[in-house]
Amino acid sequence: MSPTTPTALLIIDMQTVFLPMTRTALPHILTLTHHFLSHNLPIIATQHGHSPADLSPPFANQLVRKWGVDGSIATGSRNWELIPEIQELVTKDDIPVVPKNTYDAFLGTGTEGEKRLDECLEEAGVRPGEGRVVVVGVMTDCCVDTTGRSAFNRGFETWVVGDACGSGSGEQHERGLKGFAFAFGEVLGTEEVVGWLK
């Protein structure tokens, strides 16, 4: 692990609907965000949501099939909005937000003209084979894990920050971290990440 490796912070789906899962993670995410901002390191956020087309039969989107319309996040709804502390930073510091409608943030929504995660990383100088992503947010065992695995498979060194993630339960959270650490990348704490990137 080299502190000079081009590194980006990925803030996954810190949205109102997930607020109960983020109470312990949010302070750590804010610590990391401020650290990245103070060192002029790139930050990219994601925002999960489903368009009216996704939420209309015959339901081409697999997540809508899995969770149903009532269990899915409608783009533009209150649940879809970013948590205020994250929205404030996104607005103030011009942090790009990648829309997505599946677990893997690299897949985006497939809508032409929208920001894509790989494009944002490329613009930030964080490239496969020579770059690192630090992944935080929710849910540890769904979108964080899937995006982290996708980053690994694309050639990025990938860290998941255990105390800066949340899930539906402590058991789900721990299972997600163990599975990721076994085969894909490092699972570190906020203080470790800050120490490495000084």
ZANU-942170 format. One record per residue: residue number from 1; residue in one letter; x, y, z of N, C-alpha, C, O in turn. Coordinates in pm, 1 decimal, always signed. Each point is the difference from the previous one (the first is absolute). Example, Ala and Ser with C-alpha at 12.3 -4.5 7.8 and 13.67 -1.06 7.14 Angstrom:
REM ZANU-942170
PT num residu      nc1      nc2      nc3     cac1     cac2     cac3      cc1      cc2      cc3      oc1      oc2      oc3
PT   1      a  +1319.0   -569.0   +780.0    -89.0   +119.0     +0.0    +90.0   +120.0     +0.0   +103.6     -1.9    +66.5
PT   2      s   -138.6   +106.9   -138.5    +82.0   +119.0     +6.0    -77.0   +109.0    +73.0    +50.9   +110.8    +16.9
REM end
This chain:
REM ZANU-942170
PT num residu      nc1      nc2      nc3     cac1     cac2     cac3      cc1      cc2      cc3      oc1      oc2      oc3
PT   1      m    +85.5   -118.9     +0.0    -85.5   +118.9     +0.0    +88.9   +123.5     +0.0    +76.2    +23.1    +93.8
PT   2      s    -86.7    +53.8   -197.3    +82.5   +120.1    -11.0    -84.7   +125.2    +18.1   -106.7    +11.1    -60.5
PT   3      p   +152.3    +84.1   +143.2    -76.5   +123.9    +17.7     +0.4    +88.1   -124.5    -80.5    +92.6    -10.2
PT   4      t   +170.3   -120.2    -85.0     +6.8    +82.6   -120.5    -88.7    -51.0   -113.7    -11.4    +65.8   -103.4
PT   5      t    -51.9   -183.3   +121.5    -90.2    -52.2   -102.2   -117.7    +96.0    -19.2    -62.5    +39.0    +98.6
PT   6      p    +30.1     +0.7   -223.4   -117.4    +86.0    -21.6   -125.2    -64.9    +61.0    -33.2   -114.4    -31.2
PT   7      t    -34.8   +188.3   +117.5   -106.0    -58.1    +83.0   -125.1    +85.8     -2.7     +7.3   +122.5    +10.1
PT   8      a   -122.5   -187.5    -23.9   -129.4    +69.3     +3.9    -87.5    -60.1   +109.0     +3.9   -120.4    +25.0
PT   9      l    -81.9   +204.8    +38.7    -99.5    -43.6    +97.0   -133.3    -17.2    -71.0    -47.9    +92.1    -66.2
PT  10      l    -12.6   -210.6    +79.8   -132.6    -26.6    -55.8   -101.1     -4.6   +114.7     +7.7    -87.1    +86.8
PT  11      i   -101.2   +180.2    -86.8   -104.6     +6.0   +102.7   -125.9    -60.1    -59.9    -63.8    +60.4    -86.1
PT  12      i    +28.5   -179.7   +132.0   -107.8    -76.8    -62.9   -134.8    +22.9    +68.3    -18.5    -35.4   +116.5
PT  13      d    -75.0    +94.8   -190.3   -143.0     +1.3    +33.6    -32.7    +50.9   +140.5    -82.1    -59.1    +70.2
PT  14      m   +145.7   +167.8    -29.7    -31.8    +56.8   +131.3   -127.9    +83.2    -12.2     +3.8   +122.8     -7.4
PT  15      q   -116.9   -193.8     +5.6   -130.4    +57.5    -28.4    -93.5    -12.5   +119.2    +19.9    -83.6    +88.1
PT  16      t   -121.0   +167.1    -87.0    -92.0     +8.8   +113.1    -59.0   -134.9    +38.3    -14.1    -29.8   +118.6
PT  17      v    -20.4    -51.8   -217.0    -62.0   -129.1    +28.6    +90.6    -88.7    +84.8    -48.2    -85.8    +74.0
PT  18      f   +178.9   +106.3    -84.9    +95.5    -83.9    +72.5    +49.6    +63.7   +129.8    +89.7    -54.2    +64.6
PT  19      l   -146.3   +167.0    -26.1    +49.5    +72.1   +117.5    +13.8    -87.9   +124.8   +101.2    +10.5    +69.3
PT  20      p   -199.7    -97.5    -37.7    +16.6    -83.7   +119.9   +124.4    -90.2     -5.0    +52.8    -37.6   +104.6
PT  21      m     -6.3     +3.0   -224.0   +117.2    -87.4    -13.6   +131.6    +77.0     +9.3   +107.0    -60.5     +5.7
PT  22      t   -114.6   +194.8     -4.4   +121.8    +79.9    -13.9    +38.6    +76.6   +125.8    +95.4    +77.7     -2.2
PT  23      r   -167.2    -98.3   +110.4    +22.6    +84.3   +118.0   +142.5    -11.3    +53.4    +58.7   +100.9    +39.1
PT  24      t     -2.3   -220.7    -36.6   +138.4    -14.0    +47.2   +100.0    +23.8   -111.7   +112.8    +41.8    +26.2
PT  25      a   -151.8    -67.7   -149.9    +91.8    +16.9   -113.6    +16.3   +145.7    -40.9   +108.7    +40.3    -41.4
PT  26      l   -215.3    +40.0    +52.1     +1.8   +136.0    -52.8   +115.1    +85.1    +54.6    +66.7    +66.7    -79.0
PT  27      p    -40.1    -65.8   +210.8   +112.8    +82.0    +48.5   +133.5    -40.5    -63.2    +84.4    +85.6    -26.9
PT  28      h    -65.1   -215.3     +3.3   +124.3    -46.7    -62.3     +5.7    +41.2   -147.8   +105.6    +37.1    -51.1
PT  29      i   -219.9    -44.2    -15.9     -5.4    +43.1   -140.3    +32.6   +148.5    -10.0    +71.8    +41.6    -90.9
PT  30      l   -123.7    +37.9   +183.0    +28.4   +143.2     -1.4   +147.5    +26.1    +28.9    +60.4    +88.2    -61.0
PT  31      t     -2.1   -164.0   +153.4   +143.5    +13.2    +28.4    +82.2    -27.3   -125.5    +90.7    +76.1    -33.6
PT  32      l   -123.1   -185.1    -35.1    +73.1    -34.8   -121.9    -22.1   +104.1   -109.8    +93.7    +36.9    -70.8
PT  33      t   -216.6     +9.7    +57.1    -30.0   +100.0   -102.2    +81.4   +126.2    +22.9    +58.9    +54.2    -93.6
PT  34      h    -55.5     -7.4   +217.3    +76.8   +121.0    +30.3   +149.4    -23.1    -21.7    +71.0    +89.7    -45.4
PT  35      h    -23.6   -209.3    +77.6   +141.9    -31.5    -24.0    +31.0     +4.7   -149.3    +99.2    +60.0    -41.3
PT  36      f   -183.1   -122.6    -38.6    +22.3     +0.5   -144.9     -7.5   +142.9    -54.5    +82.1    +39.0    -83.0
PT  37      l   -179.2    +38.4   +128.9    -12.1   +138.1    -46.8   +122.7    +82.2    +37.8    +50.0    +78.2    -80.9
PT  38      s     -1.6    -95.5   +203.5   +113.0    +80.3    +46.4   +129.0    -36.3    -71.4    +93.0    +80.5     -4.9
PT  39      h    -86.4   -202.1    -51.0   +118.9    -43.1    -73.9    -21.9     +2.9   -151.7    +80.3    -52.8    -76.9
PT  40      n   -190.4   +115.4    +36.1    -30.8    +15.2   -142.7     -4.4   -134.2    -72.8    +47.1    -12.6   -113.1
PT  41      l   -104.5    -87.4   +180.2    -16.8   -132.3    -60.0   -143.6    -14.2    -49.9    -91.8    +54.5    +61.3
PT  42      p    +70.5   -126.7   -171.6   -133.5     -6.8    -60.0   -101.1    -78.1    +84.5    +33.0    -98.0    +66.8
PT  43      i   -155.7   +145.4    -72.8   -113.2    -64.1    +66.8   -111.9    -13.3   -102.0    -26.8    +92.3    -76.9
PT  44      i    -37.7   -207.6    +77.0   -114.6    -23.0    -88.2   -110.3    -63.3    +84.9    +25.4    -94.5    +74.7
PT  45      a   -145.9   +145.8    -85.9   -114.3    -56.5    +71.0    -90.6    -72.8    -99.0     +2.3    +27.4   -120.0
PT  46      t    -81.3   -119.7   +172.0   -102.0    -64.4    -82.3   -136.6    +21.5    +62.7    -12.1    +26.7   +119.6
PT  47      q    -90.9    -39.1   -203.3   -138.3    +18.8    +46.3    -88.5   -100.0    -72.5    -15.1     +3.9   -122.1
PT  48      h    -42.5    -93.1   +200.6    -80.8   -107.4    -56.9   -144.1    +47.2    -20.0    -59.7    +60.3    +89.1
PT  49      g     +4.8    -88.8   -208.0   -139.0    +35.8    -24.2    -55.1    -66.2   -124.7    +74.1    -37.1    -91.0
PT  50      h   -204.6    +23.4    +88.7    -68.3    -65.1   -112.0    -94.1    +97.4    -69.8    -79.6    +69.1    +63.4
PT  51      s    +91.0    -65.9   -195.1    -82.8    +86.7    -83.6   -141.8    -55.8     -7.4    -23.6   -114.5    +38.5
PT  52      p    -71.8   +195.3    -88.2   -134.6    -53.0    -22.1     -0.1   -123.5    -89.7    -80.5    -91.1    +19.7
PT  53      a   +171.0    +87.7   -118.9     +7.3   -118.2    -88.0    +41.6   -123.5    +78.9    -55.4   -107.8    -21.2
PT  54      d   +152.4   +121.8   +112.2    +42.0   -112.7    +84.5   -116.1    -51.9    +84.5    -13.4   -120.2    +22.9
PT  55      l    -70.8   +214.2    +23.0   -105.4    -34.0    +95.7   -132.0    -35.9    -66.3   -102.4    -12.2    +67.4
PT  56      s   +104.2     -4.8   -200.1   -121.2    -35.9    -74.0    +13.3   -140.9    -57.3   +107.7    -38.7    -45.4
PT  57      p   -217.2    -38.4    +47.5     +4.6   -134.3    -58.9    +45.3     +6.5   -144.2    -32.2    +96.9    -68.7
PT  58      p   +105.4   -195.6    +19.5    +26.7   -131.7    +60.9   +124.6     -6.7    +87.4    +51.8   -109.5    +21.6
PT  59      f     -1.3   +221.1    +29.5   +111.4     +4.1    +94.3   +126.5    -63.8    -56.4    +37.4   -111.3    +37.0
PT  60      a    +26.6   +183.2   -126.1   +125.2    -47.5    -59.8   +115.3     +4.0    +99.6    +95.9    -76.0    -13.5
PT  61      n   -104.1   +163.9   +113.4   +107.2    +12.7    +98.2     -8.1   -113.4   +101.8   -103.6    -20.9    +63.1
PT  62      q   +213.2    -51.1    -48.2     +1.0   -117.8    +86.3    -19.9    +35.3   +147.7    -60.8    -77.7    +73.6
PT  63      l   +110.9   +193.6    -28.9    -19.7    +38.2   +139.5   -146.6    +27.1    +29.6    -48.6    -34.4   +107.8
PT  64      v    -22.9    +95.8   -202.2   -143.0    +23.4    +20.1    -73.8   -132.6     +4.0    -94.1    -16.6    +77.6
PT  65      r   +136.5    -78.1   -161.0    -60.0   -133.9     +7.6    +24.0    -63.2   +136.7    -89.0    -62.9    +57.1
PT  66      k   +211.6    +80.6     -5.1    +37.6    -61.4   +127.9    -74.9    +62.5   +117.9    -53.7    -71.1    +85.0
PT  67      w    +50.4   +207.7    -80.5    -51.6    +67.9   +118.2   -142.2    +52.1    -17.0    -63.4    +39.9    +97.7
PT  68      g    +12.1    -40.0   -222.2   -133.4    +53.1    -24.3     +2.2   +151.9    -11.2    +97.4    +64.8    +38.3
PT  69      v   -204.2     -9.6    -90.5     -8.7   +145.4    -18.1     +5.7    +70.5   +134.8    +69.8   +100.5    +13.3
PT  70      d   -141.2   -150.6    +86.8     -3.9    +65.5   +131.0   +134.4     -8.5    +71.9    +29.1    +83.3    +85.8
PT  71      g    +52.0   -181.3   -119.2   +130.9    -14.8    +62.4   +112.2    +63.2    -79.8   +117.2    -17.3    +33.6
PT  72      s   -151.2    +90.2   -138.6    +99.4    +63.6    -86.3     -1.5   +151.1    +21.1   -101.2    +57.0    +40.6
PT  73      i   +214.6     +6.9    -68.6    +15.3   +144.4    +20.9    -33.1    +73.2   -129.9    +69.3    -16.6   -100.4
PT  74      a   -173.5    +96.3   +102.5    -38.6    +77.2   -118.3    +86.7   +124.6    -11.0    +11.4    +77.0    +95.4
PT  75      t    +49.2    -57.5   -211.3    +79.6   +120.1    -24.2    -85.0   +124.9    +23.9   -112.1    +10.5    -49.8
PT  76      g   +166.7    +83.5   +126.5    -71.4   +123.9    +30.2    -82.9     -5.4   +126.3    -51.6   +102.9    +43.6
PT  77      s    +36.9   -221.6    +17.4    -79.6    -13.0   +122.1    +81.0    +46.0   +121.2   +121.1    +20.4     -8.4
PT  78      r   -189.8     -4.6   +119.9    +68.7    +37.1   +125.7   +104.6   -105.1    +35.2   +111.1    +35.1    +39.7
PT  79      n   -143.9   -161.5    -53.2    +95.3   -107.0    +32.5   +125.7     +5.4    -86.6   +107.4    -41.7    +43.3
PT  80      w   -120.7    +92.0   -163.1   +110.1     +6.2    -96.6   +100.9   +108.4    +34.5   +116.5     -9.7    -38.6
PT  81      e   -159.3   +112.5   +110.4    +86.9   +114.5    +28.8   +121.3    -42.1    +82.8     -7.4    -91.0    +82.5
PT  82      l   +118.6   +159.3   -106.6   +119.1    -25.3    +79.8    -21.2    +50.6   +142.2    -72.1    +97.3    +22.0
PT  83      i   +134.9   -163.6    +73.4     -2.5    +45.2   +138.7    +53.5   +143.5     +4.6    +99.7    +29.9    -65.8
PT  84      p   -163.4    +58.8   +141.6    +35.8   +142.7     -5.5   +149.2    +30.3    +13.5    +51.7    +85.1    -72.4
PT  85      e    +18.2   -152.7   +163.1   +142.6    +27.7    +18.1    +80.1    -31.9   -126.2    +97.2    +68.3    -32.3
PT  86      i   -140.1   -173.9    -38.8    +68.1    -37.9   -123.8    -39.7    +95.2   -111.8    +85.0    +43.1    -78.0
PT  87      q   -213.5     -9.9    +69.5    -47.0    +93.1   -103.3    +69.3   +134.4    +12.4    +36.1    +61.0   -100.6
PT  88      e    -17.3    -14.6   +223.0    +67.2   +128.2    +21.4   +141.9     -1.9    -57.5    +42.2    +95.3    -65.5
PT  89      l    +31.1   -204.4    +90.3   +136.5    -11.2    -51.4     +1.3    -14.1   -152.5    +83.7    +59.0    -68.3
PT  90      v   -177.4   -138.0    +16.7     -9.7    -17.7   -144.9    -20.5   +134.5    -68.4    +63.2    +29.4   -101.5
PT  91      t   -152.0    +51.7   +157.7    -31.0   +130.7    -58.8   +115.8    +97.4    +16.9    +41.8    +65.3    -95.7
PT  92      k     +9.5    -56.0   +217.7   +104.6    +99.0    +31.0   +130.7    -30.1    -71.7    +67.7    +91.2    -47.6
PT  93      d    -32.3   -219.2    +40.0   +131.1    -37.5    -53.5     -7.4    -59.6   -139.5    +98.3    -54.0    -50.7
PT  94      d   -215.5    +63.9    -11.2    -17.9    -43.6   -138.9    +44.3   -145.3    -19.8    +72.1    -32.1    -94.4
PT  95      i   -116.7    -54.3   +185.0    +30.3   -143.1     -8.8    -92.9    -63.2   -102.9   -121.8    +14.7    +10.6
PT  96      p   +176.5    -85.0   -110.6    -87.8    -62.7    -99.2    -85.0   -110.7    +62.0    +45.3    -72.6    +88.4
PT  97      v   -168.1    +60.9   -135.7    -92.6   -103.9    +47.6    -38.3    -87.9   -118.5    -54.6    +48.2    -99.3
PT  98      v    +83.5   -176.6   +110.7    -29.4    -97.0   -105.5   -134.3    -66.2    +29.1    -15.0    -63.7   +104.2
PT  99      p    -82.7    +77.1   -193.3   -127.6    -69.5    +20.9    +13.7   -148.5    -32.2    +73.9    -38.2    -90.8
PT 100      k   -145.1    -44.1   +165.3     +5.5   -144.4    -21.3   -134.8    -61.5    +30.9    -77.6    +53.7    +79.0
PT 101      n    +50.2   -167.7   -142.4   -125.2    -70.6    +29.2    +23.2   -149.8    +17.8    -90.6    -81.6    -17.2
PT 102      t   +214.6    +48.1    +52.3    +33.9   -137.5    +34.1   +110.9     +3.5   +103.5    +52.1   +107.6    +29.3
PT 103      y    -14.3   -221.2    +27.1    +98.0     -0.9   +108.2   +136.2    +53.7    -43.6    +67.7    +67.0    +78.0
PT 104      d    -27.5    -95.2   -199.9   +133.0    +34.0    -49.8     +0.3   +143.1    -53.7    -62.8    +28.8   -102.0
PT 105      a   +133.8    +60.7   +171.1     +2.3   +140.5    -41.3    +67.6    +19.4   -134.9    -24.4   +100.5    -66.7
PT 106      f   +109.0   -194.5    +24.9    +64.5    +12.6   -130.5   -100.4    -15.9   -114.5    +26.5    +43.7   -111.9
PT 107      l   -140.6   -105.4   +139.0   -100.5    -19.7   -104.3    -93.3   +119.8    -14.4    -70.6    +11.8   -100.2
PT 108      g    +69.9    +76.7   +198.7    -82.8   +120.7     -8.7   -146.2    -31.6    -23.7    -53.1    -96.8    +54.4
PT 109      t    -11.6   +178.1   -135.1   -140.7    -23.6    -34.1    -15.9    -36.7   -147.3   -106.3    -44.5    -43.2
PT 110      g   +214.4    +64.1    -33.3     -8.5    -25.8   -143.5    -65.8   +113.0    -77.6    -24.7    -13.4   -119.9
PT 111      t     -4.3   +125.5   +187.5    -64.2   +112.5    -64.6   +103.8    +87.0    -68.8    +96.5    +43.9    +62.7
PT 112      e   -115.9    -19.2   -190.4    +95.9    +77.6    -78.2    +16.7   +140.3    +57.5    -97.0    +66.1    +37.2
PT 113      g   +222.9    -22.5    -30.8    +28.9   +134.5    +46.5    +24.1    +11.9   +148.9    +44.1   +105.2    +46.3
PT 114      e    -72.0   -210.9    +31.4    +22.6     +6.9   +143.8   +144.5    -36.6    +33.2    +66.4    -72.2    -74.3
PT 115      k    -19.8   +123.7   +187.5   +135.2    -29.7    +44.9    +14.0   -149.6    +25.0    -91.3    -64.6    +51.5
PT 116      r   +207.7    +10.2    -88.8    +31.4   -139.7    +28.0   +120.1     -4.4    +92.2    +88.3    +85.3     -7.9
PT 117      l    -85.0   -184.6    +95.1   +106.0     -7.9    +99.5   +137.2    -14.0    -64.4    +94.8    +66.4    +42.1
PT 118      d    -82.6   -151.2   -142.8   +131.0    -17.9    -62.2    +48.7   +129.4    -64.3   +119.5    +29.4     +3.0
PT 119      e   -210.3    +47.7    -60.7    +36.9   +127.9    -59.9    +45.2   +100.8   +105.8    +96.3    +73.7    -21.1
PT 120      c   -165.9    -70.7   +134.6    +37.8    +90.5   +108.7   +137.9    -35.3    +55.2    +80.2    +88.9    +28.7
PT 121      l    -52.7   -217.9    -14.0   +131.1    -42.8    +48.0   +109.5    +36.0    -99.8   +107.1    +46.9    +38.5
PT 122      e   -134.1    -68.8   -165.0    +97.6    +34.0   -104.3    +30.5   +149.5     +2.4   +116.2    +39.9     -7.4
PT 123      e   -219.7    +42.0    +17.9    +18.7   +144.9     +5.3    +81.6    +41.7   +121.4    +72.5    +99.4     -4.1
PT 124      a    -84.8   -176.5   +113.3    +73.1    +30.5   +123.7   +141.8    -57.5     -0.6    +75.4    +20.2    +95.2
PT 125      g    -38.9    -91.6   -202.1   +133.5    -58.3     -8.0    +16.5   -128.3    +78.4   +112.4    -41.2    +28.8
PT 126      v   -223.7    -23.0     +6.2     +3.7   -127.3    +72.8    -36.8   -108.6   -100.1   -116.0    -14.3    -38.7
PT 127      r   +217.2    -62.3     -2.7    -17.9    -91.7   -112.8    +25.0   -145.2    +40.9    +77.3    -26.2    +92.2
PT 128      p   -142.5    -67.8   -160.5    +24.4   -142.5    +28.0   +148.2    -33.3    -13.6    +68.2    +48.5    -90.3
PT 129      g    -20.2   -131.8   +181.7   +138.7    -42.9     -3.8    +95.2    +92.8    +71.0   +111.9    -39.3    +33.3
PT 130      e   -154.8   +163.3     -9.3    +88.5    +95.3    +66.5    -73.3    +88.8    +99.2    +58.5    +93.6    +54.7
PT 131      g   -186.9   -122.3    -31.0    -79.6    +82.7    +90.1    -67.7    -82.1   +109.2     -7.8   -122.7     -6.1
PT 132      r    -40.7   +196.0   +106.3    -65.3    -62.6   +115.7   -134.4    +67.5    +24.1    -14.5   +120.7    -19.6
PT 133      v    -83.3   -199.8    +62.2   -126.6    +56.2    +46.6    -22.1    -41.5   +144.7    +28.2   -113.2    +39.3
PT 134      v    -79.6   +207.9    +39.0    -34.2    -21.6   +140.1   -151.6     +8.9     +7.3    -57.8   +105.1    -27.7
PT 135      v     -6.6   -215.3    +65.1   -145.8     -9.3    -11.5    -65.4     +7.5   +137.7    +37.7    -72.6    +92.1
PT 136      v   -136.3   +161.7    -79.6    -76.2    +17.3   +124.3   -147.9    +13.0    -35.2    -34.7    +20.6   -116.2
PT 137      g    -52.4    -32.7   +216.5   -142.4    +23.6    -23.1    -86.5   -119.8    +33.3    +30.7    -76.3    +91.6
PT 138      v   -139.0    +60.0   -166.3    -97.0   -106.3    +25.7    -38.8    -67.9   -132.1    +15.1    +58.1   -107.4
PT 139      m    -63.7   -178.2   +116.7     +8.1    -92.9   +110.7   +129.3    -80.0    -15.1    +41.6    -34.0   -110.8
PT 140      t    +20.0     +5.2   +223.8   +129.1    -69.5     +0.3     -1.5   -121.7    -90.4    +91.6    -20.8    -79.5
PT 141      d   -197.1    -60.2    +92.3     -5.0   -130.4    -65.9    -75.6     +3.4   -132.6    -22.9   -104.6    -60.8
PT 142      c    -15.8   +223.5    +15.5    -68.7    +11.3   -130.0    +77.8    +95.1    -90.6    +89.2    -43.4    -72.9
PT 143      c   -121.8   +171.5    +76.9    +59.8    +94.5    -95.7   +146.8    +28.0    +28.8    +78.6    +15.1    -93.6
PT 144      v    -39.3     -7.8   +221.3   +142.0    +21.1    +32.3    +81.0   -119.8    -46.5   +100.4    +15.4    -69.5
PT 145      d   -143.8   -134.4   +107.7    +71.6   -122.5    -36.3     +5.0    -19.1   -151.5   +106.1    -28.3    -55.6
PT 146      t   -219.4    +43.5    -10.5     -5.4    -23.4   -144.9    +85.4   +100.6    -75.1    +71.5    -36.9    -93.1
PT 147      t    -78.1   +163.7   +132.3    +82.4   +101.9    -64.5   +147.9    -23.8    +27.8    +83.7    +16.7    -88.8
PT 148      g    -51.3    -55.9   +212.4   +138.8    -31.7    +33.6    +53.2   -116.7    -80.7   +112.7     +4.7    -49.4
PT 149      r   -192.1   -108.6    +35.6    +41.8   -115.6    -80.4    +16.3    +39.4   -146.9    +92.3    -45.7    -67.4
PT 150      s   -181.6   +129.9    +19.1     +8.1    +44.6   -137.9   +126.3    +83.0    -22.8    +64.8    -12.2   -104.0
PT 151      a    -30.1    +96.3   +201.1   +124.1    +78.2     -9.2   +120.3    -92.4     -3.8    +90.1    +18.0    -81.9
PT 152      f    -88.6   -116.3   +169.8   +108.2    -99.0     +2.6    +11.5    -70.7   -135.5   +109.6    -14.9    -54.0
PT 153      n   -222.1    -27.6     +0.9     +0.3    -72.0   -127.8    +45.3    +87.8   -115.8    +47.7    -50.5   -101.6
PT 154      r    -62.5   +182.2   +117.0    +43.6    +92.8   -104.6   +146.8    +39.4    +14.2    +53.7    +70.2    -85.6
PT 155      g    +11.2   -114.6   +192.4   +142.4    +25.6    +15.1    +36.9   +108.1    +99.4   +115.8    +41.1     +5.7
PT 156      f   -213.2     +6.6    +74.2    +30.0    +99.0   +102.8    +38.9    -70.3   +129.7    -60.7   -100.5    +37.1
PT 157      e   +162.2   +153.5    +32.2    +20.1    -39.6   +139.2   -122.0    +50.3    +76.7    -39.6   +115.5    -16.0
PT 158      t    -19.2   -199.3    +97.8   -129.2    +35.0    +59.7     +0.9    -19.8   +150.1    +31.0   -108.4    +49.5
PT 159      w    -65.5   +214.8    +23.0    -15.7     -5.4   +144.6   -146.6    +25.1    +34.2    -62.8    +89.7    -56.3
PT 160      v     +8.7   -168.6   +148.4   -129.7    +28.0    +60.8    +26.7    +42.3   +143.9    +76.9    -64.9    +70.9
PT 161      v   -139.6   +172.2    -28.4    +22.8    +53.3   +134.3   -111.2    -50.9    +91.7   -113.5    +47.4     -5.5
PT 162      g   +148.1   -144.1    +89.3   -100.5    -71.5    +78.3    -85.3    +87.8    +88.6   -121.5    -18.4     +6.0
PT 163      d   +183.1   +115.1    +64.1    -77.9    +83.2    +91.8    -69.6   +115.6    -71.3    -68.7    +79.7    +64.0
PT 164      a    +85.8    -70.0   -195.7    -66.3   +104.3    -79.5   -103.7    -60.6    -94.3    -35.7    +60.0   -101.3
PT 165      c    -12.3   -179.5   +135.8   -105.0    -67.5    -76.5   -110.9    -43.7    +95.0    +21.0    -11.7   +120.7
PT 166      g   -138.0    -12.0   -176.2   -111.3    -48.6    +80.5    -88.3    -92.1    -81.2     +0.3     +2.5   -123.1
PT 167      s    -77.4    -85.4   +196.1    -92.0    -91.7    -66.2   -123.8    -19.9    +85.6    -19.4    +68.5   +100.4
PT 168      g    -64.1   -163.0   -141.3   -126.3    -23.1    +68.4    +15.4    -54.8   +140.3    -88.2    +18.0    +84.0
PT 169      s   +200.3    -85.2    -57.8    +28.0    -53.9   +132.8   +150.1    -12.1    +16.9    +74.9     +3.1    -97.7
PT 170      g    -31.1    -17.0   +222.2   +142.2    -20.4    +26.3    +51.3   -127.2    -64.0   +113.1     -5.2    -48.2
PT 171      e   -197.0    -97.7    +47.8    +39.9   -127.5    -59.4    +21.7    +14.6   -151.3    +98.9    -49.6    -54.0
PT 172      q   -191.5   +117.8    -13.5    +16.5    +23.0   -143.7   +127.4    +78.8    -27.7    +76.0    -32.2    -91.3
PT 173      h    -53.9   +135.6   +171.2   +117.4    +85.6    -15.4   +128.6    -82.7    +11.6    +88.5     +9.0    -85.1
PT 174      e    -79.8    -88.5   +189.9   +122.0    -78.8    +23.1    +19.9   -106.2   -107.6   +112.9    -24.1    -42.7
PT 175      r   -221.1    -39.6     -1.5    +11.7    -98.4   -107.9    +52.7    +64.1   -127.4    +84.3    -57.0    -69.3
PT 176      g   -134.9   +176.3    +39.0    +45.4    +70.8   -118.8   +148.3    +31.7     +5.9    +71.9    -18.3    -98.3
PT 177      l    -26.0    +65.8   +213.6   +142.0    +33.6    +14.9    +88.2   -123.9    -10.5   +104.9     +3.4    -64.4
PT 178      k   -146.9   -111.6   +127.0    +80.6   -122.6     -3.9    +10.7    -54.9   -141.6   +107.8    -40.6    -43.3
PT 179      g   -219.2    +39.4    -28.6     +1.8    -50.2   -136.8    +89.1    +83.6    -89.3    +73.6    -53.2    -83.1
PT 180      f    -80.2   +186.5   +100.7    +82.1    +87.3    -82.5   +147.8    -17.2    +32.6    +83.0    -10.4    -90.4
PT 181      a    -50.2     +7.4   +217.9   +140.3    -10.5    +41.6    +62.6   -131.6    -43.6   +119.9     -5.8    -27.3
PT 182      f   -200.2    -99.8    +20.6    +53.9   -130.9    -37.1    +55.8     -0.9   -140.7   +106.5    -57.2    -23.3
PT 183      a   -175.4   +119.0    -71.0    +35.3    -21.1   -140.2    +23.6   +125.6    -82.8    +45.0    -10.8   -114.0
PT 184      f    -73.6   +129.3   +167.1     -2.9   +116.0    -89.3    +90.8   +115.8    +40.5    +69.9    +54.0    -85.9
PT 185      g    -67.9    -14.7   +209.2    +80.3   +116.8    +34.6    +15.8    +15.3   +149.1    -38.1    -87.5    +77.7
PT 186      e    +94.7   +200.0    -39.0    +24.2    +28.5   +140.9   -127.2    +50.4    +67.6    -77.5    +74.9    -59.5
PT 187      v    +57.0   -116.5   +183.8   -102.4    +59.1    +85.2    +74.6    +72.9   +111.6    +67.6    -62.1    +82.0
PT 188      l    -81.0   +192.9    -80.3    +74.5    +83.5    +93.0    -95.5    +86.0    +81.8   -118.9     +7.9    -30.8
PT 189      g   +171.0    +56.6   +134.9    -75.6    +97.7    +76.5    +31.8   +140.5    -46.3    +97.9    +21.9    -71.3
PT 190      t   -180.3    +73.2   +111.6    +19.2   +138.9    -41.1   +137.6    +51.9    +40.2    +68.1    +63.3    -80.8
PT 191      e    -26.8    -88.9   +203.3   +129.9    +50.2    +45.6   +113.8    -61.0    -82.6    +96.8    +68.9    -32.1
PT 192      e   -107.7   -195.3     -1.8   +102.7    -62.9    -84.1     +8.5    +67.3   -136.1   +109.3    +27.3    -49.6
PT 193      v   -223.1     -0.9     -9.9     -1.3    +62.5   -132.6    +62.7   +139.1     +6.3    +84.3    +34.9    -82.7
PT 194      v   -126.2    +44.1   +181.6    +56.0   +133.7    +14.8   +151.3     -8.0    +19.9    +74.7    +79.4    -57.2
PT 195      g    -29.7   -175.4   +138.4   +142.9    -16.7    +23.8    +76.0    -36.6   -125.0   +109.7    +51.0    -22.8
PT 196      w   -165.4   -138.1    -58.5    +66.5    -43.3   -123.4     +8.9   +112.6   -102.4    +97.4     +9.8    -74.6
PT 197      l   -199.3    +74.4    +71.7     -8.3   +100.9   -105.5    +59.5   +135.4    +40.3    -14.3    +97.3    -74.1
PT 198      k    +80.6    -89.1   +189.9    +63.5   +126.5    +40.5   +121.3    +27.2    -85.7    +67.1   +101.5    +18.4
REM end
